[in-house]
Amino acid sequence: VQLQASGGGLVQAGGSLRLSCAASGPILGLSSEGWYRQPPGRQHELVAMIADDGSTSYLDSVKGRFTISRDNAKFTWDLQMNSLNPEDTAIYYCNAVGRYYAGQPFTSWGQGTQVTVSS
């Protein structure tokens, strides 16, 4: 399964960006889709996740500013990021957990997309 992320870029503080991720391959279904990030000099962290029941979870610092959504039929999901601040600067990675057609589980990662927020 391959994940293709897009939508990163440079934005001024207070601005918005929308990240998108698309999964392709012999996918039976996805149990969760998410976005992680790695800020400069810091550890990898979970930003947002949406589970197969539609429930969502967010990093505390992005609650109320970021929204994760998905299209189950297309195996795509987005991260709408509003009110961005310089602390959101990071490489963002999309992630998916699911099962192949044959039933085996998988976890896949996208290639990472840079988000830079200038002050």
CORJODA-V98332 format. One record per residue. N is the residue number from 0. PHI is phi in whole degrees, -180 to 180 (* if undefined). Layout:
n: {N N}
phi: {PHI PHI}
//
This chain:
n: {0 1 2 3 4 5 6 7 8 9 10 11 12 13 14 15 16 17 18 19 20 21 22 23 24 25 26 27 28 29 30 31 32 33 34 35 36 37 38 39 40 41 42 43 44 45 46 47 48 49 50 51 52 53 54 55 56 57 58 59 60 61 62 63 64 65 66 67 68 69 70 71 72 73 74 75 76 77 78 79 80 81 82 83 84 85 86 87 88 89 90 91 92 93 94 95 96 97 98 99 100 101 102 103 104 105 106 107 108 109 110 111 112 113 114 115 116 117 118}
phi: {* -112 -114 -119 -99 -153 107 -71 162 -107 -144 -80 -55 94 -84 -132 -142 -126 -97 -129 -138 -127 -102 -138 131 -80 -94 -80 -176 -114 -96 -159 -131 -152 -131 -118 -146 -129 -70 -58 72 -127 -80 -59 -142 -78 -94 -158 -146 -127 -94 -67 -88 91 -70 -125 -141 -137 -61 -53 -71 -111 -59 86 -115 -108 -137 -100 -145 -149 -121 -60 -68 -103 55 -126 -149 -126 -129 -86 -118 -114 49 -66 -132 -56 -70 -86 -62 -176 -91 -103 -122 -91 -142 -142 -121 -167 -134 -73 -52 -77 104 -71 -77 -145 -131 -128 -127 -80 -83 93 -135 -81 -119 -124 -113 -94 -89}
//
